[in-house]
Amino acid sequence: MNTKIWLSSPHMGGTEQKYVNEAFDANWVAPLGPNVDGFEKDIETFLNADVKVGALSAGTAALHLALIQCGVVHSDEVICQSMTFSASANPIAYCCATPVFIDSEKDTWNMCPAALEEAIADRISKGKKPKAIIVVHLYGMPAKMDEIIAIAEKHEIPVIEDAAEALGSTYKGKSCGTFGRFGILSFNGNKIITTSGGGALVCHTQEDKDKAVFLSTQARDNAPHYQHSHIGYNYRMSNIVAGIGRGQMEVLSDRVEARRKMHDFYVRIFKDIDGVEVFSEPSNDFYSNHWLSAIVIDETTKGKNREDLRLAFLEDNIESRPLWKPMHLQPVFADAPYYGTDVAEKLFDNGLCLPSGSNLSDDDRLRIEKIVKDFFSKN
């Protein structure tokens, strides 16, 4: 069998071990230390904005803390993009709140501003003004942030950006994750850079960062003994993990460039295949890191569908994956309110994520291209 081509595998830069060794040599293995401080500063510099970053154990942890700081409690409602991974919605349940899911728009596959406006108005009419809005930059594609922020500000609802997939993406030249009150980053093993596991909370004030760090380290009060006035969490990133992140930050720009080149590769090989659309920026306002390249197949054009293509890839040991199943279609959220039409549902039915790793070789690309050409040439 041919070697496995993964959808998005970790890609080390070579200097990670140096930072990890320094942590071992200094015995800095606890969830604090120079690598944590350095990693946070590296991210702040890369985002190129007046922000403060707190390094945490996961992007999900960052989202949970963002909701807590937005005052989300039992029986509240939080608006959330439906077309996303479950980690965008699960922290709402951690707070014993109810998600209100919003459909996608066709340009960016992200939260539809019209459906968002409709949802807010309807929830307010029912006496349930949402406490926060979670918008996702899907697969690295920036959402329509001008419209979403304008709606949120009109109704005085804080925005939390789930930029877990969008480190290195920008909207009108501004980094994703820096628009809302909070931004969320992820360094999971499949992300554009990885710390094996980990995430970060992007804040606009030192006060918000300090509170996040306090809550993430079990909310221990300033006392000589162990005293707690708040519920805390074990969410802080360790100095060892942060060392991996510091090495990864040194190659982040290269990783973004490589992912974007994979997108260009797919644009080229699907250019002359009718009925296939490669997920691309709708205008120059949007700059995607193309964390995952994806396509939508119109089955009525050639009688081909995304599941048959996925199986053709699988037969050659190439990983591909359907787009995220929308949250409003998930059994666990079956009773949650939903606003919109069927854009997200159709994307799920017809969309496929393709191998996008920054470490794919020319031989890998030749294998992928051959499968595509053979698949669409068959009657």
N, C-alpha and C positions, 0 to 999 in steps of 0.2 A: 504493500500500500504506500502511496505517496505520503511524504511528511505533511503534518497538519499545518494548514494556514489558518491562523486564528483571526477572529473578528477584530480584536484590539488587545494585544498582549503587552506586558511591561517592556520598557526599553531603557536599560540603564545607560548612563553617560560615561561612567568610568571613574568619576571622582567621589561617588557616594561613600565608598569604603573609607576614604580619608577622614571624612567627618565622623563616621561611625567609630573608627579607631580612636579618634581624639576623645570621643565620649567615653569609651572603655578605658583609655589610658588615664583619664581624669576621674574615673568612677562616677561620671554624670549619667546615671541610667534612670534616675527618677523623672517624673513628669515636670521637669523644669531644667534650666541650664542654658548654656551659651548657644547650643544649636537651635533650641526653641526660639530664643530671642532673635537669632540671626535669620532663621527661616521666616519669621513674621516680618522682619525688616525687608528681606528679599522680595516677599510678595507685595508689600506696600510699595516698594520701588517699582516693581513691574507693573502694577496697576496704574501708576502715574496719576494718583489722585490723593486728595487730602483725607486719607482713611487710616484707621487703626485695625490691625488684623490680630485675631486670637487663634492660635493653632490648637485644634481639637482632635479627638479620636476618630471622628467621622463627619462627613457632610450632614448626615442625619442628626447627629448631636448638635451641630451648628444650627440647623433649622429648628430643632426643639428649643434651644436657648433663645433664638430669635422670637419665637412665638411667646415664650414666657415673658420676655422683655416688652413685648407688645401688649401684655396684659391679658392674654388669652387664658380663660379658665373654663370650668365645667359649664356646659350648656351654651357657650358662645358659638358663633359660626365664623368660619374662615373660608374665604374664596380661594380656590385652587385650580390651576390648569388641569384639565382632564387628561390630555395627551402627555403623559410623563411616566416615569418609573414610580413605583409605589412609595419609595422613600420620600417623595415630595409630599405625600398625603398622610403617611403614617404618623408623623409627629403631631398632627392635628388631633388624632385619636389619643396620643399620649396625654394631651391636655384635657381629655374628656370633652372635646369640642366636636362640632359637626362640620364636615367639609361640604362646601357648595361648589360643584364642579362646573367649569366653563369650557365650552367647545373651542376648537382651533379656528384660525382663519387660513386661507389657502396659500398665502404668500410665504409665510415663515413657519407654518404649522404650529404656531404658538397661540397664546391666549387671544381670543377674538375681542377687540375693544367693544364692538357693538353688543355682543352677548354679555360682556362684563357690565356695561352700563345697564342693560336690561335686568341683570341679576341683582345688582345693588338696589335699583329702584324697587324691585319686587320684594326683596328681603326687608327693606326699610318699611314698605307698606304693611308688612306682616309684623312689624315691631321687632325685627331682628337685624339691626344694622351690623354688618360684618365687622369683626375686630381687625382683620388683616387680609391682605391679598398676596398670594404666593404665585408669582409668574416664573415660568421656566424658560431658559434659553435652550431649546431642544436640539440635541446633537451638535451643540456649539453655535446654532443659528440665533442671533439676537432677536428678541421679541420687539414689537412696535412700541418702544418704551415711551416716546413722546405722548402718544395717545393714552397709554395705560397710566402713566404718571399724572396726566391732566385729569383723568377721570377720578383717580385716587385722591388727588388734592382737592378736587371739587367737593368730594364727600368726606374729606378728612379721615381717610383710612390709610394706615401705613402699608407700604409695599415691601415685601421680602422677595429678593431675587434669588431663585435657585439657579445659580451659575455653575453647578457641579460639573456640567459638561462643557463649559464655555470659557475656561481660563485661556486668555489670548484672543478672545473675540471682542469686537468693539461695535458700538452703534454710534454713528456720527462722530467717530474718533475717540469716544469715551469707553473705557473698559466696562464690559459686562460685570455685574456684581457691585457697581459703585453708584447706581441710580437710586435704589430704594433706601429705606431706613437701614436695612440690613442686606448683606449679600452672603451667599453660601457657596463655598468651594469644596470640591472633593478631590482626594488623592488616592482613591481606590485603585486596585491593581490594573483596571482596564482604562483608566483615565489618561489624559494627554501627558501628564507626568504623574508619578506615583510615589507614595511613601510606604507602600504595601497595603496600608490602610490609613485613613486619616482624612481630616478636613479642616476647614477654617471658617471663621465668622468674620465678615467684613463689616466694620462699624464706622460711623462718622464722628463719634466723640470718644474721648478717652474714658469718660464715665461709662458708656455702654460696653466698651471692651473690658474695663475693670470689673463690671458686674458679671459679664460672661465668664471671665476667668475665675471669679469668686464662686459662682454657681458650679463651674466645671471641676472645681477642686473640693467638692463636698460641702461648700458653703460654711467653712469654718470661720467663726468669729475671731476677732483680734483679742485673744486671751491666752494666758499661759497654759491653760488646760483646754481640753476639747469641748467647745461650746458651740451650739448651732441654733440660730434663730430663724433659719430658712431651710427648706428642703434643698439638698445639694445633689450633685451628680459626679460620677467618675468619668469625666469627658475630656480631660486635658491630654494633649499629645505628649508623648515621652521624648526625652532628649535624644534617644537612639533613633526613633522614627524620624524626628526632625532632621537628623543628620543626613538621612537618605534624601529628604526633601531639599536640603541645601545643595546637594550634588545635582539633583534633578533640575533645580532652577537654573543652573548654569547652561543647560541645553534646551530650555523651554522654547526659545525662539526657533531653534532648529527643528524641534518637534512640531511646532505649528506649521512651519514651512513644509515639512514632509507630509503632514496630513492634508494640507491644501493641494499638494502635488498629486496625492492619491485621488482627490476629488477631480482634478483636471484629467487624470488618467481615465476615470469613469466617464467624464463628459466626452472624451475622445472616442472611447469604444462604443458608447451608446448613441453617438451623434447621428448615425444613419439607420438606427433601428426605430421604426415607427412604433408608437404606443408606449414608449418608455421615457419617463421624465426624471432627470437627475436633480436631486434636491440642491438648489443653488440660491445665492443671494438675490433678492428681488430688485435691489438697486445698490448704488455705491454707498448709500448710508449704512449698509450692513457689511460687516467683515467677520466671517465665520472662521473659526479654527478648523472647521470640518472634522471635529472629533470622530464622528462616524459619517461616512458617505452613505447615502441612501437613494433609492429609486422608487418610483411608483409605476406600476405596470397597468396599462389599460387592456384588460383581457379581451375586450371586444375588437381590438385592432388586429391581433395576430392569433387569437385563441390561446395565448400563453398567459400563465398567471404566476404570481410570486411564489406560491408554494411549490410548483413544479420546478422553478428555477432554484429554489432553496435545496430541493432534493437532488438536483443535478450537481450542485456544488458539493453537497454532502457525499455524494457517490465518489467524488475525487478528493475527499477528506479536506474540504474547504468549508470553514464555518461562515454562515450568514444567519440572519435572524429577522423575523417579522418585526415591524415597528412596535413600539410600546402599545400594549392593549390599554385603551383609555380607562381611566379610573372609574368612570360612571358605569362601565360594563363589568367591573370586577365584582365577584360575589360578596366580598367583604364590605363593599360600599354600595350595595344594591339599593339601600333605602335613602341614600344621600340625594339632595336636590341637584338638578342638572339644568343648565341653560345653554341653548344653542340649537344647532340642527344636527347634521350627520357628517360634518367634515372630518372630525377625528375618527369616527367609525369607518369611513371609507378609506382613510389613510391606513388604518390598521389592516383592513381587508386586502389592500392592494400594494402595500409598501414593504420594502425589504432593505435591511441594513447590510452593507457589504464590507468585506475585509478592508480595514482602514489604517492598520498599524504603521507607525513611523519606521518600523524595522523590516518592512516587506522588501524583498529583493526583486531584481529584474526577472528572475526565473519564476518567482511567485506571481508577478503580474502577467507573465506569459501564460501560466496555467489558468489564471482567472479569465484572461481574454479568450483563450481557447474554449473554455466552458461556455462563455457567453455567446460566442459566434456559433458554436455547434448547436446550442440550445435554440437560438432564434432562426437558424437556417433550416431546421427540421420542420416538415409540414405536420 
